[in-house]
């Protein structure tokens, strides 16, 4: 053990503990999955890899291929190019690099936030367990979270052309990236933002045609729409997915037949209301709170939310926490509540009976995030933001 500490210079503080912790969890999670049988450990990676090869072969991207993997693909055709460099490698190497890249790009995105090093470390520590959960599932969600954060960072750096690349890529891969369009209001060059977004949407829509054909890719987008509609209907009855506010309301208030659209419409209004506070758009403090608001909300109001998706929400929780000036006991209580019930509730620290009888059926993973989302909504509407608050 002393050798490891000496090797990483932890004792001399050359590598911050949060950084060491972050990458250690990512690598451990990747190795654990790789030593399992492929059908269990890296089945998601096999699905991702299949997107690339099926695009080249021009076979249905959303069909079932039981001889290759279980389940089916739910990502857009552009994902075939994102996964391509890894799909060309042997499974062990490709999957390991995919996991490390996901952790690395999210780490990079946090480093680019306009906040102090101390607060960057806090965000990494708060989001580390959920990042590990996503890596355990060999998921794409850490990278998607990074894209949303980077789209915000690039907008405030007045690099709208590159910001909209991440927004378009997120939208055409997993829809969640659409929340980045909200950063349009923080842009100092809205014309460039709009034109750049149109350009990237057209370019990324067509780009997979280079390894396939226009007819196949257009049909694949139609198939993608159909499979997402079917998936949404399935998620409503699934305990593994749909860990959302909609399920919370239905379970706790015993309103089984409440249409999701009522909740989603209310959430949409809540997202729009802070936009009336135009004079605060220039303040980084306001912007970061809205970024956290988006990251949490895109998960807890999604019918597709599952354990591995909550890395997006918990990074939002981390950003929320560092923007709170006066951290009273209630704030620490909310953070502790989120770490226990969001990050840890689906791990082995909770018994199977608790997870399968309470946490998943009642969507308890979403509950702390919902409370924090409500706190952010209140602050975004009521709080007065001042220049003296800009140092974070």
Secondary structure, 3 states (H helix, E strand, C coil): CHHHHHHCCCCCCCCCHHHHHHHHHHHHHHHHHHCCCHHHHCHHHHHHHHHHHHHHHCCCCCCCCCCCCCCCCCCCCCHHHHCHHHHCCCHHHHHHHHHHHHHHHHHHHHHCCCCCHHHHHHHHHHHHHHHHHHHHCCCCHHHHHHHHHHHHHHHHCCCHHHHHHHHHHHHHHHCHHHHHHHHHHHCCCHHHHHHHHHHHHHHHHHHHHHHCCHHHHHHHHHHHHHHHHHHHHHHCCCCCECCCHHHHHHHHCCCCCCCHHHHHHHHHHHHHHHHHCHHHCCCHHHHHHHHHHHHHHHHHCCCCCEHHHHHHHHHHHHHHHHHCCCCCHHHHHHHHHHHHHHHCCCCCCCCHHHHHHHHCCCCHHHHHHHHHHHHHHHHHHHCCCCHHHCCC
